Amino acid sequence: MPLPLHRLAVPDPQSMPFAAGTFDSIGPLSRASFPHRHTFYEIVFVTGGTGEHVVDLAAHPLRPPHLCVIVPGQVHYWHEVSDLDGAVVLLTDEFLAERPRDRELLHALGEQPWRTLAPGDAGDIAAVVGHLRREYAALAPGSLGVLQAYLHILLVLGWRLGDAAAPVAGTGRAAAVTAQFTRLLNQPGGARRSVRECAARLGISMGYLGEAVREVAGHTPGQLIRRAQILEAKRLLANSPLTVAQVGRELGFDDPAYFSRFFRRETGTTPGDFRRGGRESTTITGFSPSIDPDEIRSVASTSSLT
């Protein structure tokens, strides 16, 4: 049970799986100072504060304004932060069910999750975030479509601001299969899955999974699984009290020696040396008290990863 997992639960069945507000209205978990991850997406527009935001081992100093995107599975926390101010947008995969391109944009932004904004860019982001918050607070007829439209504008603006890779191209079956495969790897325990298991979960042959992923991502499924295993191993080594052997077991390695050899082959260092080296200073790219339901119609609950 290495890291807390926060879920966005909606107590009212009629409410949409979405929330927008300030750090204060969303609640104390929006400022969590311990390493954790989400089952949902989080977009943060930071307008004030000091300290650091740590995302997948990379520490980002607060020099507002910033735009940050956290995707499901990524580990993050706020370190020695004071006077943190800004806006928070939360949404689940369900909210994106009919918006596959926005899901791809979110994951592209999650590859480089932290952006420092120029004054003019910050003004554009603030305007769109303000529209999102007001529309969410009103929840008038047709609000779902309006919120989805504003979210799309926010994501495109964020993507234009940095040098994030272009989202996965194409709308054909190969692109859809690759997106589904990536989501499997980002789920809790996803890095434990073999190529065979992933293909079975997707209802396709191993051969077609390999063809589709190579066509769209330029890598084999096995290469992407190994990348996910290394990223998850680094997350657990840096942020959990698990022993090296326990980290290996979390990733499906029953033999600690074999896990150590695998880690060294892929990274050039041993798990123990990586842990002793402390937090990394560069972003690792991979492919990601309760919120008050009376204030935002949503509640974040915590559980543990299995």
Salt bridges, closest charged atoms under 4 A:
ASP24 OD1 - ARG31 NH2 2.89
GLU42 OE1 - HIS38 NE2 3.40
GLU42 OE1 - HIS76 NE2 3.71
GLU52 OE1 - ARG279 NH2 3.14
ASP56 OD1 - ARG235 NE 2.68
GLU80 OE2 - HIS79 NE2 3.85
ASP93 OD1 - ARG103 NE 2.94
ASP93 OD2 - ARG183 NE 3.87
ASP102 OD2 - ARG99 NE 3.25
ASP102 OD1 - HIS152 ND1 2.59
GLU104 OE1 - ARG101 NH1 2.62
GLU232 OE2 - ARG37 NH2 2.66
GLU232 OE1 - ARG235 NH1 3.38
GLU266 OE2 - ARG265 NH2 3.23
ASP273 OD1 - ARG276 NH2 2.54
GLU280 OE2 - LYS234 NZ 3.65
